């Protein structure tokens, strides 16, 4: 019999479904492995996760400390020092101040030799003035093909493309072995706002003070150096931060004579960023943060400002000792990001919230894209660098730089003008130009791409090793920036894109090209002109299989939990992320909603007030009649629905089209007489201000409408409880555009899995020929799908619908109506038994209450009037009782 546990940290009396959720999660954590827990939005999912997972963590730590489990012996046994003898000897010898010279002789460490070599100067030697020589590469000796590293640079290897400061390394052993080796919980979600909301829920429990908690975020969110922050662009902020740490100020701290004209000069490196110069402040930041109740990003920034030390690196410093690490998707799901942050998932629990689109999110992190302008920038920079330093470079460096030049020219070929394109075999019909579609995009397998450009004989693994070890990217881009700065009249130009950004994109593409041939596809998009302006060409690698990427997380962690409001269909997620796990071994829990059935009113609205049938399919939605009928519907709704209404459109473009038509026809003026109209801004930075104004209008007891977009910020991370949303209007079925070639590649890949024995996917498109972005061609691909590809496409749509309509109901006493405006939600009752019918993919708590058919809009209006009248009476009654 399953043990029913109590969770004393839960701050309120939990609902039965919350007790069930917490018990299920606790049991899943005990078993380990992969689990999925589904709890509708607004059911207190975050609080349930906190109280169950952190109770499990606390219990586990207590057992470990008491030595009651075998696991504790294993962990304790592995806590012995991992340092090699030379490192321990060096530490001991260095600690012996009088034997400082001897420590150099006794150690065999290449690190310590380098460190002390820097301290020896001849008397009177001065630092060179900044000149071109700082960009000269150290000699590089190329080794044979079988060498794993591929070469040997006569310099300290670069720490990677996203290296942090060496100050970080010097104190990275701040925490004890016990702190670093213990159990942890990693909680990740998609956005910073979702993580901040999680911290607010955490503060309602004793765990906020009882456990060590840290929030990790991006430099853009945590940086307090105003000179860096004003750059605005995320990439520029990252690069400037790393640049400030790379170029340190050396201060002489101690001198010691060794005899005739030779002396030891002990230097203390100081970071050029004023927020990282004092290590002591970083240690104090860590100690102070752990003393406080759980801090979110804003709290960390405030503390950093008060202490005048960097909260970005301060929070990273805290992670090894923390019990709970709260961080964005990218930081946890990307292996390179985990390594950069120094995160180990061993013995840990990983909880991934908002996991409804996890597979696509994970894959998108491993895409790589190179634009024409970036390639031209790289090509120009390399040629400029060679022109300046060719005679000073050794044979190894020259060879690899020439290879980079060859690759850059090759990548530019398929993106070149029409007259130069025929020489490149990328699937164009060169004999019959009329059949070619040069403004479209073509997709190719990796090997086909390399063969077509005649670069299949280049060893990309060796080249990548060279790029990492030689620091070539920083040398060439640094020199290029110097030259550009001297020639640039307008200092503001190129602010959005630096040469280092271009080189990193180039490096990412090389990494992508080392993937297995079937793991992804190369997409080549030509430069094209349209009424909206010119669109630059690009080469993009699209990752298609996530199983290997996800296994890197699963294999290391003790348990991986996928949580969300709507995780169905779970079989699709299993097949795409962990196909090795049999369906009957996947641990899955799902619960209903806490809101009583009478508090929601979901209606499929098939006809408008004038009797016209609603059809927002791609071919019909732009008609004036359809847009005007929707306007009439809204004009009626504002009269019957109190307080706030959220209207979701399929895209920003369609929302703009509808808003413009309503403005021109006068419908918008009719709506505004009843409720003020707000529009979701395209820029995420402007959303908060719009929401604040929207809330103020509603609180002033004047109603408001928010015109929002499926997949936008409003649909994903914002809660519209109570008066903020009394009605959600979903306009149509928001299917992604079938003209998106990346989407079509995913559909083809998923459909191809249906017959694993088949060498080729079961769907063929204009496979390796140019694709013009034609919608009908995309629909042709969908029609040719037998099952899985089509299901994936439908699921993308309905997951977006479910995510959007779930914004309204946030607690037990909340109430709202949900209008699904399209005849496809209600038509042909016989098809409702089909799994592919839209209503069958709605959450059970909505589907069970859905009113499918009405005689006309009059019925809808009457139902809404009765619903809100009843709720108004209920609320008045409760108010009088209190």
N, C-alpha and C positions, 0 to 999 in steps of 0.2 A: 504493500500500500504506500502511495506517495505521501511523504511527510509534508504537512502544511506548516509552514514557518510563519513566525510573526516578524514584522519589520518595524521596530519601535522608532526608527528615525523618521518614518512618514509623519509629516507635521499635522495632518488632519485625519479624520476617520476615513479610511480608504473605502472606495466602492468595491464591490465583489469582483468586478473585472480587473481592478487594479491589484487586488490580492492574488488573483489567478496569474496575472502577468508577472508579478514579482516572483512568485513561486516557480513559474516556468523558467524565467531567466536564471534564477539561482541554480535550478537543476541542470540547465544547459551549461552553465559555467562549471559546475562540478564535473560534468562529463567531458567538457572540452570539445574541440572541433568547430564545425560551422553550424550556426543556428540562425533562424529567421523569426523575428517577432513582429507581428502586425497589430497595431492598435490605432483606431481612427484618430485623426487630428482633433484635438480638443478633449481627449480622455485622460490627460495628465500623464502622457507617455514619458516625458523627460523626468518627472519626479519619480515615477515607478522605476525607471532605469537607474537613477541615482541611488535610491534606497535599497534596491536589490543588489546591484553590482558592487556598491561600496560596502554593503553589509557582508557580502561574500568575501570581498578583499580583506576586510577587518578580521573576519573569522579565520581566513586562511593565514593571515599574518600571525594571529594569536597561536594557531596550531603550530606554525613554523617556529615561533619563538619558544614554544613549550617543548619542541622536539617530539611532537606526537605523530608526525607523519614521515614516511620514507622520503617524501619530496624534500623535507627540510634537510635531511642528511645529504641528499644529492646537491642541493643548492649550497649548503654550508661547505661541502667538500670542494665545490668549485670556486669558493671565495678566496682561495689562496692566491698570493700575488702572482701575476702573470709576467712580471717584468723580468727580462733576461739579466744574467749576472752582471754584464757590463753596465747596465742602467743603475742597478743597486750600488755597485762599486763607485760609479761616478757620483751618485748622490752622497754617499758616505765621504768620499774623498773631498768633494766640493765643500761639504759641511765643515771639514777640517781646514780652517782658514790658513793655518801656517803651512799646510802642504798643498797649496793651490797649484804650484808648478808640477808637483809629483802626480797630481790627478790627471794631468794631460798625458803623462807617460804611461800610467797604469791602465788607463781605459783603452779598449779596442774599438770604442764606438765611433763610427763615421760621423755621427751627429755631433759628439763632443769635440772631435777634431776640427770640424767645420766651425763650431762655436768659438773655440779658442783661437783658431787661425785668424778670425776676424779681429782679434784683439791685439795682434802683433803689427806694429807699425815702425818704420824707421823715423828717427827724430826729425821733426820739421815737415813731415809729409802732410799735405793738406787735401781736403776733399776736392775733387774736380768740380768745376762749374758745370751746371746742367747744359749738356750739349747732345748732339746726335748719338754719341757713343753709348748712351744709356739704352738705346734701342738695338744695339748690336747683339746678335745671338751668341751664346757660348758655343764652343766647338761641340759638334755632335758626331759621334762615331756610330755609323750604321753597322749592325750585326747581321748575321745570316738570317734567312727566312724563318728558320725554326726557332729563333729566339723569341720567347714570349713577349718581351718588351719591345723587341725590334730595334733597339738602339741604346746608346748610353750617352747621356748628356753630361758635360763636365760642370754641372751646376746642381744645386739643390732642386730636385724635381718639384714642379708646380703642384699645388695641393688640389688642383681641379679648377673647374670653371666658375664655381660659386664658392670659392674658398673664403673662410672667415679669417679674422685677424689672428696673428700668432699670439696675441695677448690671451686669446681664448684658450690656446693650447697650454700656456704656461700654468694655468690654474685649473685645467680641466679635471684634475684629480682632487678637487676641493672636497668631494663627498667620499665617504668611506666606502669600502668594498661592500659593506652591508647595505648601504643605500643604493648602490648601483645594481646589485645583484638580486634585489627583492622583487616581489610581485608588484605589478603596476596595472592601472587601467588607462587605456588611451581612448578618449572619446573624440570623434571627429564628425564634423558636419560641413555643409557646403559653404556657408557664408559666415562672416564675422558677426553679423547681427544674430544669427541662429546660435552661435557660440556664446554670445553675451546673454541671450535669453536662458541658455542652459546654466550659466553661472548664477543668474538670478534665482532660478529654481533650486540650485545647490545651496544657496544661502538660507533657504527655508529649513535646512536640515542641520543636524549637529556635525555632519561630516565637513562642513565648510571650515570649522575650527579644529576638528579632530584630526584631519588628514592634511598632508602637504599637497597643495594644489598649484598648478601653474598653467597659464594660458600662453600658447605660442601663436604668433601672428606674423604678418609680413613686415618688412622694413617700412613700407608706406604707412602702415597703421601704427607702428611703434617708434619710428624715428623721432627724435626731439631736436635734431640739429636743423635749425631753421634754414641755413644756407643750402642744405641738402633737400629738405622738404619742399622748398619753393620750386624745385625742378618739376614737380607735379607728376610727371610720367613715371610709372612704376619701374620700368627698365632703367631709366636714367638715375633714379634714386638708388637702386641696387648697385649699379656700376660706380656711382660716386662714393657710396659707402665703402665698397671694396677698395677703390682707388685711394681713399684717405688712409686706409690701414696699410696698404702696400708701401706707400711712401712715408716712411717714418722719420722723425727727427731724432738724431742720435745725440745724446748728451753725455759728456765725459763725466764719469762718476768716481773713478779712481785711477791713479797712474802708479806704475812701479818700474824703477830702473832695473835693467838686466845687464848693464855694462855698456861698453863703448857704443854710443849712438843708437842703442836698441832699448825699447821699453815696452811694457805691457800697458795698454790703455783699456780699461774696463768701461764699456759704454752701456748706457741704459737706453733701450729703444723706446721712443714715445710716439704713440699714434697721432697723426695729424688731426684726427677728429677729437675735439676737446671733451667729448662725452665718454671717451675711452682711454684717457691718459692715465687715470688713477685706478690701478687694480684693486686697491683697498676699497674704493667706493663700490666696485662691482660686487665684492664679497659682502659688503654691508647691505647692498640692495637685495641680495639673495636672502640674507638673514632677516631683514626687515619684512620682505614679502611673505616669508613663511610664518612670521609672527602674526601677520594680519589674517583676517578672514579671507576666504577665497577671493582673489582679485581678477577682474576681467581686464580686457585690453585697455580700456579707458583709465582704470585704476593704476595699472602698471605705468602708463604714460605719465599720469599725474605724479606718481612716486618718483619716476625718473627725472622729471622736471625739478621737483623739490630737492633731490639729492645731487642733481647735475651729473647724472651718469646714464648710460644708454640702457633703456628698458628692453631693446631687441636682444642684445647679447646678454643682458642681465637675466632675462627670462630663459634663454637657451641654457645658461649656466645652472638654472634651477632644475631642469628636466631630469637629470640623472637621479636626483634625490627625491623627486616628487612621487607621491602615491597615485595621483590623478593628473594626467596630462591632457589638456583640452586644446585641440588644434584643428586647422582646416584640412579638408580632403588632400590637397596637393602635398602638404607636408608629411602626411602619413602614407599615402598610397603610392607615391613615387619613391622608388628605391634610392635614386640619386639624392632626393631631398632628405630622406631618412639618414643617409650616410653623411650628408652635409651638416645636418643638425646633430649628429652623433646619437641617434635614437636606436636602441635595441629593443626588439619586440619579444625577446626570449622571456619565458615565464609570465608573459603579459596577456591581458585581455584587451582585445580591440573591439570597440563598439562603433559601428558606422551608422549614423542616423541619416534620415532622409534618403534611404538606400533604394528608392523606387527606380532611379535611373543610373544605378551604380555602374553597370557594365559600360554604358556609353561614356560616362564621366571618366572612368578609369582609362578607357581606350584613348579618349581625346587628350589625356595628359601625355601620351606617348606619340602623338602626331608630330611631324616636323614640316616646316614650311620655309621656302626660300623664294623671295620675290625677285623680279627682274632688277629693280633698283638696288637691292642688297647684293646681288651677284655682280652687277656693274661696279658697285662700291668696293667689293672685295677684289675684283680683278684690277681695278685702278690702284688700290692700295698695295697689292702685291707687286705690280709692275713698278710702282714708285719706290717701294722698298728695295727691290732688286737693283734698280737703277742707282740707288745711293750706296748699297752695301755689298753688291755682288763680288767685288774684288777683295772684300774683307772676310767673306764667309768661307767656311771649310766646305769640302765636297759633300759631306752628309747633309748639311743644312741646305746647300744649293739644290741637291737632288730632291729633297722633300718639298721645298718651296716651288720647284718646277712642277712637281706632281700636283700641288694645290692649284697652280695656274692652269694646268691641263684640265683638271676637273671643273674648274670655274668656267672655262671656255666651253667645255662639253655641255654643262648644264644650261648655258646660255643658248646653245644651238637650237633646241626645239622651241625656244621662246623668241627667236629672231623674227625678222620681217619675212613676209611671204616669199620673196625672191630668194632668200637664203634657206628656206625650210625644206626644199625638195631633197637636199642632200642628207637629211636626217630621217632615218627610218622609224617614225613613231606612229605608223599606221595610216598616214595620209594616202589618199588615192592620187599619186603624183601624175599618173597617166591621164586621169580624167579630173582636172581641177574642179569642175562643176559639182562633182560629188563630194568634194572636201568641204569641211565646215571649219575654217580657220579661226573663227571667233568662239569656238566651243572649247571643250576640255576632253582629253583622252585619258584613259586609265590603263595602266600596264603593271605586270608583275615586276618585281625587283630585277630578276635576271634579264628579262626582256629589255628593261630600261637600260641596264648596264651594257648589254650586247649592242643595242641600237646606237649607243653613243660611243662604242668602241673603247670603253673603259673597264671592261670586265677583267682585264689582266692586272689591275692595280690592287695591291694588298691594302685594303682599307683598315684592317686591324693594326697593321704596322704604322700606317699613317696616323691613326688616332693615338697610338702610343707616342709617336713623335710629337704630335700637337700638345699632348698632356705634359710630356717630360721637358720639352724645349721652351715652353712658354711663348711659342711663336705668335699665338693670337694676340697676346698683350703687346708684344714687341711691334708687330706690323701695324695693328690698329692704333697703338700709341704714337708711332711715327706718322701714320696717316692723319691722325687728329692734329698733330703738331703742324704738319704741312698745310692742312685745311684751315687751321686757325690763322696762319700767316697770310693765306690768300683770301680768306673769307672777309667780305666787306660787311655783311649783315650777320652779327653774332647770334641772332635769334634763329637763323636758318638751321636746319638739321637737328633741332632740339628734340624732335620726336624719335629720331633714329640715329644712333651713333654707329661708328665703324665697329666697335666692339660688339654691339648688338648683331650686326651683320655677320661677323665672324662666328659668333655663338650659334646663330641660325645655321650657318654652313657646317659647323661641327655637329650640331644635332642631326642634320640631314645625313652626314656620313655615318653616324651611329645607327640611324634608322635603316640605312642600306646594308648594314651587317645583320639584320634580322633574317629569319628563315624566309624563303621565297613565298610561302603561302600565308605568312603572318599578316601581311598587309598589301596595299596597292599604292603605286605611284600615280598621282594625278598631275597632268600637265595642263595648265590653263593659259591660253594665249591672251595677249593684250588685246582689248576690244574697246570700241567706242560706241557710245549710246547717247540717248538724249540727256541722260543724267551725268554725262562726262566720260572720261577715259578710265578704264579699269586696267590696272597693271597686271601683267602675266605673272605666273608663279609655278613652282614645282612643289608639290605637297605629298608627304608620305602619310597615308591613313592606316593606322593600326586597326586590324579587324578581329584579332583573337585575344581575349583577355585572360584565358585560363592560366597561362604561364606567369603573367604579371600578378594575378591574384594568389597563385600558389606560393609566391615569395613571401606574402604576408601570412598565409595560412600555415605554412611549414614552420615558420619561426614562432608564432604566437601559441599560447596555450588554448585560447578560444577566440573565435571571431564571430561577432554578433551583428547581423544586419537587421536594423530596425526601421520602421516607417509606418506611415498612415495607411498606405496602399501598396503592398508588395506583390500582389497577384499580377500576372501569373508567375508563380514561383518556379515552374518548370523551365520557363525561358531563362530566368536568372541562373538556375542551376546549370543548364546546358552551356551557357556563355561564360560562366565564371569558375565553376567547379564541377566539370563533367565527370571527373573521376569518382565523385561521391554518388553512390546509388540513390535513387529517389527515396527508397524506403529507409535510408539512413540519415536523411536530412531532417534535422530537428526543427519543427515549425509550430508556432503558436499564433492564433488569431482570436481576437475578441470583438464583441459588438460595441456599439456606442453607449455612453452613459446617458445621453439625452433621451427622454421618453419619446415614443413615436409621434405623439400629438404635438411635439414642439417643432416639427419640420413639415413643410408642405412642398414636396417635389412634384413638379408638373411638366410633362412633355407638351410644349406649345407648338402645335402643328400649323395653326392658321392665325393670321393677324386680324386686327379690328375690322378691316374691310373685306375679310373673307379670303384673302390671297394666301395660298399655301407657302409656308416658309421653306426655301431651298437655298442653303448657303454653300452648296457645292462649288467647286472651282469655276465651273462654266456659268453659274447663275448669280453668284453673290454680288457681282459688280453692277448688275442691272439697276437702273434708277427705280424701277418699281419695287424691287426687293429692299433696297435701302430705305425708301420712303415708307414701306410697310413696317419696317423695324422702327422707324421714327414714330409712327402712329402708336405702335405698341408701347414705346417708352413714354409717350405723351399721356397715355392712359395709366401706366404703372405709377408715375409720380403722383397721381391723384389718389391712389389706393394704398400704396406702400409707405409706411411712416419712416422717418429718419434716413438711414443711409442705404444706397443701392450701389452694388459693384457690377459693372457690365464688362464681360471678358470677350475680346476679339481675338481672331487667330494670328494677327500680326500688327505691327505698328503701321505698316503701309495701309492695311485695310481700315484700321481705326481712323487714320488720317482721311482716307477716302470718304468714309461715312460721316465724319465730323464736318468735312467741307460741304458735302451734299446737304446735310441738315441745316448748316448755316445759310446756304444759298436758298433753300426752300422755305425758310421761316420756322421749321419744326423746332430748331434749337431754342428760338425765342419762347415758344410755348412751354418747353421743358423748363427753361430757366425761371419762368414765372412761379413755378412750384418748388424747384430745387436748384441749387447752384451746381454747375457742372465743372468737374475737375478732370484733368487728363494725366495719365501716367507719363512722366518724361522719359525720353530715351536714355538720358544720362543717369546712372545710378546715384551720382553725387547730389542730384536734384530731387530725388524721391522723398527724402526725409522732410524737406520743407513743404512739399505739396501735401504729404500726409498730415503734417501738423496743421496746415490751413483747413484741410478737409475735416479734421477732427474738431477744430474750433467752431466751424460752421454748424456741425451737427450738435455740438454741446450748447450752442446758442439757440437750439430748438428750431433751427431752420434746416430743412432737409438738404441732402447733397447726393450727387451721383459721381462715381469715379469710373471713367472710361479706362479700362486696363487691358493688358495684353497677356495672353497665355504664354507662360515661359518667362515672363518679365519678373521684376522684383516683387511686385504686388502679389502675383500668383504663387510665389514660392516661399517667401520668408516672413510675410506680414500677417499678423492675426487681427481680424476684424470682428471682435466680440461685441455683443449687445447692440447698442444703437449704431455702431460703426457700419454694420451690415445687416439689414433686415431682409434683404433679397439679393440673391446672386443670379445674374442673367448670363447664361452661356450661349453666345451667338454661334450657332452652327457646330460642326465637328471639326476641331482644329487639326486636321491632318497636315503633316509637314509637306512642303512642296515637293512633288515628284520630279521636279526639274533639278534637284540637288544631286549632283553626281556622287558625292560622298555618301549620301543616304542610300542611293541605289547600289553602291558597292557593298554597304553593310547588308542590305536586303539580299543581294545575290549570294553573299558569303553565308548568311544564316540559312537561306533556302538550300544552299549546296550541302549543308550538313545533314539534310534529311536522308541523303544517300551517301553514307560515309565510305562505301566501297567504290563509289564512282570517282574516277580520276578528275573529271571536270565537273564544275557546278552544274546543277540541273537547269539553271537559268543562263541564257546567253543574251547579252545586250549588243550594242555597237561596241563590243568588248574592247578591242584595242584600236578603235578608230575614234575620230573626233566626235564629241557629243555636244550638241549645240545648246543644251539646256532647254530642250523642247519638252513641254509638259506632257504632250500626248505620247511621246516616246517613253517617258517615265511611266505613264499609266500602262503602256504596253508591257513594260517589265513586270509591273504588279499583276497584271492579268495572267502572265505566263507562270507566275508562282503557283505551286501546287498547294502549299499549306504554310510552312513556317515563315517564309519571307512575308507573306500577306498578313499573317498573324502578328508578326513583329511591327509592321506598319500600323495596323489597327491598334495594337497595344500602346504604341507611342502616342497616338491620339487620345485614347481613353485615360492613360496615366496623366496626361496633361489636364484633361477635363476633371478628373478626380482630385488632382492637386489643387486646382483652382476653386472648385466648389466647396472644398474642405476648409476654406478660409473663414467661413461664417460661424459655424457652431463651435464654441470654444469651452463651454462648461455646461453643467447639468441644467441650469435654469435659463440658458440661452435659447433663442428661437429664431427661425428664419425660413423664408421660402426660397426654393431653388427652381428656376425656370430654365428648362433645356429647350432652346428655341430652334427647332428644325424638325420638319416632318419625319426625318429619318429616325428620330428617337421614338416615334410612336407608330410609324406606318406598318402595314401588313402584319397583323397580329400573329399569323401562322409562322412568321419568321422569328418570333421572339424566343422560340425554343432553341434557335441556332445560337451556338456559342459566340459567333461573330457579330450578332446583333448588338448595337451599342449599349442597350439597357442591361445586357447580361454581363457587361464589364464594369458596371457601376458598383460601388461598395454596397454590401448587403443591407446596411442600415438605411441607405437611400432607396435601393431597388425595391425593397419590401414595401415601401410607402409610396412609390412612384405612381402617379395618376397618368396612365398612358394616353387615354383618349378623351376628348371633350367635344361637344357639339359645335363649338366655335369659341372665339375669344370671350364672348359673353359669359360662358361657363367659367373660364379662367378668372375673369374679373370677380365673379360672384364668390368663387372659392377663396380668393385672396382676401376679399372684404370680410368674409366670415372668420377666416383664420386670424386676422389681425384684430378684429373686433373682440373675439374670444380671448386673445392674449392680453388685450388692453383691460378687459374686465378682470382677468386673473391677477394682473399686476396691481390694479386698483384695490382689489380685495386684500392682497398681501400687504400693501402699504397701510391700509386701514387697521389691519391686525397688529402691525408693529407700532 
